[in-house]
């Protein structure tokens, strides 16, 4: 029997690594949802709303490299747009599968539910255009070709794509076939020239440093990047968005580079190097310490996803992974100057002392195990933990550029679905958690066992730090009883605790380390217990606004 349109698409998504589809059902998308549920090699992962489903797909894509999301027409897809935009900003290929009204209804311009009542059926697809790299309406005639095109676009750009499935066409048989599109390859001559120039520049340098960025991970080039470090002996630092892109326990790691805000010894080392090799690292505000990074363009070599910039010369059609592999083969090993990477040090506080930033973040850092998946909410939580030196194999995930409040809880759920054999740590603030806390119930529903820390500091601390009036009313939130949420949301058997002192936190973390079920710990601090980076970033951004 011939495959249907939706079956063909799902088959190809399985081929590239998707085994789970996140989403919320709707009558226009029944054909998509039914096909997922009826496929023995796929799991339907229902979420509490479409925004959460998009965030969960984001978290899944960070682990698997690709993800799929299913929503219904109009109300569903628009609810997911914020999450899709975040995936676009942070280079995550998500296949957004949207079920739409049948073609007869669209042709008749009927005034159906989920429309604006104006007979226009193409509006929502057009609304998605800025936050996807490609899109198509899938039909029996085009599905074979369009599926390959959209897969190629998503993987080339590492960004989401939009696939619309009219209800009457999704279950029709595929007409035609198409070959898979080959992955892009470098222009051999341009690759050789770029490699020659980089090798020559580094051989002439007395000192050098590598800044491997998030695109190294997104492009699947971590092994090539590590091979270059191993072969050359080059030291490397990471910027905030790329934390844990390479193992932080290896000798070549010198620490986190965040411009002038933190780690002055790392700043001096990086900015003082004769050559800095920036590999796939976007120069965003949080990545550059509120634009306080000062990398001399005359010393900087920039390796992008598909092109390289050396001394003002652009080498296009040069793929990152291939160039890194070439450099690993050609760069001679040297005993490069380096510095030792620091961490957060020993935790402060003991006994009945209140929990402040100096007590909390070093304790959290010490709790992380090798190979853990750490998902930290944008804001003070990630800023406090970001400068901890992670154990071998641990991965740190944060929505550094898009910075959508509430992202972390569903993203951690998606990561747990993607990596059921690894321990997932979710660290989130109370304000962020209130946006998406219902997704905690999905962990329990699927039998997943995360360790969740909710920082209860009575409001939006990052906003307080950024605001000229920290105590203004809109930075306050409802006083939830967070430790009671897992039980209410169906997470039976979970260990829960509410801690207000260092002793209580130590006891709860000791119990969490050996727990056989999920763990949920509410950590209560003062409303202004902020890490040094959060405080400095707040000051820097307020200073920037004064100059506007």
C-alpha positions in Angstrom: 0.0 0.0 0.0 1.3 3.5 -0.9 2.2 5.8 1.9 0.0 8.8 2.5 1.3 12.3 2.6 1.6 12.5 6.3 3.0 9.0 6.6 5.8 9.9 4.1 6.8 13.0 6.0 6.8 11.1 9.3 8.9 8.3 7.8 11.5 10.8 6.7 11.5 12.5 10.1 12.2 9.2 11.7 15.1 8.8 9.2 16.8 11.9 10.5 16.4 11.1 14.2 12.9 12.1 15.3 11.2 9.4 17.5 8.8 11.7 19.4 6.4 14.4 18.2 5.3 17.0 20.7 1.9 18.8 20.3 -1.6 19.5 21.2 -4.5 18.0 19.0 -7.2 19.8 17.2 -9.9 18.9 14.7 -8.0 20.2 11.7 -4.9 18.3 12.7 -6.5 14.9 13.5 -4.8 13.3 10.4 -1.4 14.3 11.6 -2.0 13.3 15.2 -3.6 10.0 14.2 -0.7 9.1 11.9 1.8 9.8 14.8 -0.2 7.6 17.2 -0.6 4.8 14.7 3.1 4.7 13.9 4.8 2.0 16.0 8.1 3.8 15.8 6.9 7.2 17.0 5.6 8.5 20.3 2.9 11.2 20.6 3.9 13.5 23.4 1.0 15.6 24.4 1.7 18.9 26.2 -0.5 21.2 28.2 -0.5 23.9 25.5 1.1 24.7 22.2 3.7 27.1 23.6 4.9 24.5 26.0 5.0 22.0 23.2 7.2 24.3 21.1 9.5 24.8 24.1 9.6 21.0 24.7 10.6 20.5 21.0 13.3 23.1 21.5 14.7 21.1 24.4 14.5 17.9 22.5 16.3 19.4 19.5 19.2 20.5 21.8 19.8 16.9 22.6 18.8 15.1 19.4 19.7 17.8 16.9 16.2 17.9 15.4 12.6 17.8 16.6 9.0 17.8 15.5 5.9 19.7 16.7 2.3 19.3 15.8 -0.4 21.9 16.2 -3.8 22.8 14.7 -4.6 25.6 12.4 -4.8 29.2 13.7 -5.2 29.1 17.4 -2.7 26.2 17.9 0.0 27.3 15.6 -0.1 30.9 16.7 0.2 29.8 20.4 3.4 28.0 19.3 5.0 30.9 17.4 6.9 32.3 20.3 8.6 28.9 20.9 9.3 28.5 17.2 10.9 32.0 17.1 13.1 31.0 20.0 14.3 28.0 18.0 14.9 30.2 15.0 17.0 32.6 17.1 19.0 29.8 18.7 19.5 27.7 15.5 17.4 24.6 16.3 15.7 22.7 13.4 12.1 22.0 14.4 9.6 20.6 11.9 6.3 22.4 12.6 3.5 20.2 11.3 0.3 22.2 11.0 -3.1 20.6 10.2 -5.3 23.0 8.2 -8.9 23.0 6.9 -9.6 20.9 3.8 -9.1 22.4 0.4 -12.8 22.6 -0.4 -13.4 24.7 2.7 -10.5 27.0 1.8 -11.6 27.4 -1.8 -15.1 28.3 -0.7 -13.7 30.9 1.7 -16.1 29.5 4.4 -16.3 31.3 7.7 -15.0 28.5 9.8 -13.8 28.3 13.4 -10.2 29.3 14.1 -10.4 31.8 11.2 -10.6 35.6 11.4 -14.0 35.4 9.7 -12.8 37.0 6.5 -12.4 34.0 4.2 -8.6 34.2 4.2 -6.8 30.9 4.8 -3.2 31.8 4.1 -2.8 34.4 6.8 -1.3 32.2 9.5 1.2 30.6 7.2 2.4 34.0 6.2 2.6 35.1 9.8 5.1 32.3 10.4 7.4 33.4 7.6 9.9 35.5 9.7 10.5 32.6 12.2 11.1 29.7 9.8 13.7 29.2 7.1 11.4 27.5 4.7 7.7 26.4 4.4 5.3 24.5 2.1 1.7 23.2 1.9 2.1 19.5 1.5 0.1 17.8 -1.3 0.2 14.3 -2.9 2.0 15.8 -5.9 4.7 17.8 -4.1 5.2 16.0 -0.8 8.2 13.9 -2.0 10.1 16.9 -3.3 9.1 19.3 -0.6 9.9 17.0 2.2 13.5 16.7 0.9 13.8 20.4 0.3 12.5 21.3 3.8 14.8 18.7 5.5 17.7 20.2 3.5 16.8 23.8 4.5 16.3 22.9 8.1 19.6 21.2 8.4 21.6 23.7 6.3 20.3 26.7 8.3 19.7 24.8 11.6 16.4 26.5 11.9 12.7 25.6 12.0 10.5 24.9 8.9 6.7 25.0 8.5 4.7 22.2 6.9 1.0 22.6 6.3 -1.3 19.6 5.9 -4.8 20.2 4.5 -7.1 17.8 6.2 -8.3 16.1 3.0 -4.9 15.8 1.5 -2.9 14.5 4.4 -4.3 10.9 4.0 -4.1 10.8 0.3 -1.4 8.6 -1.3 1.9 10.1 -2.4 2.2 10.8 -6.1 5.9 10.5 -7.2 9.2 10.3 -5.5 12.3 12.3 -5.0 15.9 11.6 -4.0 17.3 12.9 -0.7 19.3 16.1 -1.1 22.9 15.7 -0.2 24.4 17.6 2.6 26.4 20.7 1.5 30.1 20.3 0.9 32.8 22.9 0.8 34.3 24.2 -2.4 37.6 22.3 -2.3 39.8 25.2 -3.5 38.2 27.7 -1.1 38.5 25.2 1.8 42.2 24.7 1.1 42.8 28.5 0.9 41.0 29.1 4.2 42.9 26.3 5.9 46.3 27.6 4.5 45.6 31.1 5.8 44.6 30.0 9.2 47.5 27.6 9.6 49.9 30.4 8.5 48.3 32.9 10.9 48.5 30.6 13.9 52.1 29.6 13.1 53.1 33.2 13.1 51.3 33.9 16.4 53.0 33.9 19.8 49.8 33.2 21.6 46.3 32.2 20.6 42.9 31.3 22.0 39.8 29.5 20.5 36.2 30.6 21.2 34.1 27.6 20.2 30.5 28.8 19.9 27.0 27.3 20.0 26.9 26.7 16.2 29.7 24.1 16.7 27.1 22.0 18.6 24.2 22.9 16.4 26.1 22.0 13.2 27.2 18.7 14.6 30.9 19.7 14.6 31.8 19.1 18.2 34.0 16.1 17.4 35.9 18.0 14.7 36.3 21.0 17.1 37.6 18.7 19.9 40.0 17.0 17.4 41.4 20.4 16.5 41.9 21.2 20.2 43.5 17.8 20.8 45.8 18.0 17.8 47.0 21.6 18.2 47.1 22.0 22.0 45.3 25.3 21.5 43.6 26.7 24.7 39.9 27.6 24.5 37.4 29.7 26.4 33.6 29.7 25.9 31.1 32.5 25.8 27.8 32.2 27.7 25.6 30.8 24.9 28.2 28.0 24.2 28.8 26.9 27.8 29.6 23.2 27.8 30.0 23.0 24.0 33.3 21.2 24.8 34.2 19.4 28.0 35.2 21.9 30.6 37.4 19.4 32.6 40.1 19.1 29.9 43.4 21.0 30.3 42.9 23.3 27.4 39.8 25.0 29.0 40.7 28.4 30.5 37.2 29.5 31.6 34.2 31.6 30.6 34.8 34.8 28.6 32.1 37.4 29.2 33.7 40.7 28.2 34.4 43.1 31.0 31.7 41.8 33.3 33.3 38.7 34.8 36.6 36.8 35.0 39.1 39.6 34.3 41.9 37.1 34.0 40.1 35.2 31.2 39.3 38.6 29.5 42.9 39.6 29.6 44.0 36.2 28.2 41.5 36.1 25.4 41.8 39.8 24.3 45.6 39.8 24.8 46.1 36.8 22.4 47.9 37.4 19.1 45.2 35.4 17.4 41.6 34.6 18.5 39.8 31.9 16.5 36.0 32.5 16.9 34.1 29.4 15.8 30.3 29.8 15.4 29.8 32.2 18.3 27.2 34.9 17.7 28.2 38.3 19.3 25.0 38.9 21.1 24.5 41.1 24.2 24.5 38.3 26.8 27.4 36.5 24.9 29.6 39.6 25.0 28.9 40.8 28.5 26.5 43.6 27.4 28.9 44.4 24.4 31.9 44.9 26.7 33.9 42.3 24.8 36.8 43.9 22.9 38.1 41.5 20.3 40.5 43.2 17.9 39.3 42.6 14.3 42.9 42.5 13.1 43.6 39.5 15.3 40.3 37.7 15.0 39.6 34.8 12.7 35.9 34.0 12.4 34.8 30.5 11.3 31.1 30.6 10.5 28.7 27.8 9.7 29.2 28.2 5.9 31.9 30.8 5.5 35.1 32.0 7.1 36.6 35.6 7.6 40.4 36.0 7.9 42.1 39.4 7.9 39.2 41.0 6.0 38.9 38.3 3.4 35.7 36.2 3.2 36.0 32.6 2.1 32.5 31.5 1.2 31.3 27.9 0.5 33.5 26.6 3.4 31.7 24.3 5.8 32.6 24.6 9.4 32.9 20.9 10.2 35.1 20.3 7.1 37.4 23.2 7.9 37.8 22.2 11.5 38.7 18.7 10.4 41.2 20.0 7.9 42.8 22.2 10.6 43.0 19.2 13.0 45.0 17.4 10.4 47.4 20.3 9.6 48.0 22.3 12.7 51.2 21.2 14.6 50.9 20.7 18.3 52.5 23.4 20.4 52.9 24.2 24.0 50.6 27.2 24.0 50.4 29.6 26.9 47.2 29.0 28.9 45.7 29.8 32.3 43.8 27.6 34.7 40.0 27.7 34.6 38.3 28.7 37.8 34.9 27.8 39.2 32.5 29.0 41.9 34.6 27.9 44.9 33.3 26.6 48.2 29.8 27.4 49.2 29.2 30.0 51.9 26.7 29.6 54.8 26.0 26.7 57.1 23.5 25.6 59.7 20.5 27.9 60.1 22.0 30.6 57.8 19.7 32.0 55.2 20.3 30.9 51.6 22.0 33.7 49.6 23.7 33.6 46.2 27.1 32.7 47.6 25.5 29.7 49.5 23.2 28.5 46.7 25.1 28.5 43.4 28.3 26.7 44.6 26.0 24.0 46.2 24.2 23.6 42.9 27.5 23.3 41.1 28.6 20.6 43.4 25.4 18.7 42.9 25.9 18.3 39.1 27.2 14.8 38.0 29.1 13.8 34.9 26.7 13.5 31.9 23.9 15.4 33.5 21.6 17.5 31.3 21.3 20.9 33.0 18.5 23.2 31.9 18.7 26.6 33.5 16.1 29.3 33.0 17.2 32.6 31.4 17.8 35.2 34.1 19.4 35.1 37.5 19.4 31.2 37.7 21.5 30.7 34.6 23.7 33.7 35.4 24.5 32.3 38.8 25.3 28.8 37.6 26.9 29.7 34.3 30.4 30.2 35.7 30.5 26.9 37.5 33.0 24.4 35.9 30.9 21.4 34.8 32.0 17.8 35.3 32.9 15.7 32.3 30.1 15.1 29.9 27.6 17.4 31.6 25.6 19.7 29.2 24.4 23.2 30.1 21.3 24.5 28.2 20.0 28.1 28.4 18.0 30.2 26.0 20.6 32.9 25.9 19.6 35.0 22.9 15.8 34.6 22.7 15.4 34.7 26.5 11.7 33.8 26.7 10.5 33.6 30.3 9.0 30.2 31.1 11.1 28.3 28.5 13.1 26.1 30.9 10.4 23.9 32.4 9.0 22.6 29.1 12.5 22.5 27.5 13.7 20.3 30.4 10.7 18.0 29.7 11.7 17.8 26.0 15.3 17.1 26.9 14.2 14.3 29.3 12.1 12.7 26.5 15.1 13.0 24.2 17.6 11.5 26.7 15.7 9.1 29.0 18.9 7.5 30.2 20.5 10.7 31.5 19.7 12.7 34.7 18.0 16.0 33.9 18.3 18.9 36.2 15.9 21.8 35.9 16.8 25.0 37.6 14.2 27.8 37.3 13.0 30.9 39.0 9.6 31.3 40.5 8.4 33.9 38.0 9.5 31.9 35.0 8.0 28.7 36.5 4.6 30.2 36.9 4.2 30.6 33.2 4.7 26.9 32.3 4.6 25.0 35.6 1.8 22.7 34.4 4.3 20.8 32.3 5.7 19.3 35.5 2.8 16.9 35.3 4.1 15.5 31.9 7.3 14.3 33.6 5.1 12.2 36.0 2.8 11.1 33.2 5.7 9.6 31.2 7.5 8.2 34.3 10.5 10.6 33.9 12.6 11.4 36.9 14.1 14.9 36.8 15.6 16.9 39.7 13.8 20.2 39.8 15.0 23.3 41.8 12.6 26.2 41.9 14.2 29.4 43.2 11.5 31.3 45.2 12.7 34.9 45.5 9.2 36.4 45.4 9.1 37.8 41.9 11.1 38.7 38.8 14.5 39.2 40.2 16.2 39.9 36.8 13.6 42.5 36.1 14.2 44.1 39.6 17.9 44.3 38.7 17.2 45.9 35.3 14.6 48.3 36.6 15.1 51.8 38.0 12.4 51.0 40.6 13.0 47.4 41.7 10.0 47.3 44.1 7.5 48.4 41.5 4.3 46.3 41.5 4.7 44.5 38.2 7.8 42.7 39.5 5.7 40.9 42.1 4.0 37.5 41.6 1.4 35.3 43.3 2.8 33.5 46.4 2.4 29.9 45.3 3.1 26.8 47.5 5.6 25.4 45.0 6.5 22.2 46.8 2.9 21.1 46.7 2.7 21.3 42.9 4.0 17.8 42.0 1.3 16.1 44.0 -1.4 18.2 42.5 -0.1 17.6 39.0 0.0 13.8 39.3 3.6 13.2 40.1 3.0 10.4 42.7 6.0 9.3 44.7 8.2 12.3 44.0 10.4 13.6 46.7 9.5 17.2 47.5 10.9 19.8 49.9 10.8 23.5 50.8 14.0 24.8 52.2 14.9 28.2 53.7 18.2 27.6 55.4 21.6 26.1 54.4 21.1 23.0 56.6 17.7 22.3 55.0 19.1 22.7 51.5 22.0 20.4 52.3 19.7 17.7 53.7 17.3 18.0 50.7 20.2 17.8 48.2 21.6 14.7 49.9 18.2 13.0 49.7 17.8 14.1 46.1 21.1 12.6 45.1 19.8 9.1 46.0 16.1 9.5 45.2 14.6 6.8 42.9 11.8 9.0 41.7 11.4 12.6 40.6 12.6 15.4 42.9 11.2 18.9 43.4 12.9 21.3 45.8 11.6 24.8 46.4 14.6 27.0 47.5 13.5 30.2 49.3 15.9 33.2 49.3 15.7 36.9 49.8 14.0 38.9 46.9 17.4 40.4 46.0 19.8 37.4 46.4 21.5 37.8 43.0 24.7 36.4 41.6 27.6 38.8 40.7 26.9 38.4 36.9 23.3 39.2 37.3 24.1 42.3 39.3 26.8 43.4 36.8 24.7 42.7 33.8 21.8 44.7 35.3 24.1 47.6 35.9 25.6 47.4 32.4 22.2 47.3 30.6 20.9 50.2 32.7 23.9 52.2 31.8 23.4 51.4 28.1 19.7 52.6 28.4 20.9 55.9 29.9 22.9 56.5 26.8 19.9 56.0 24.4 
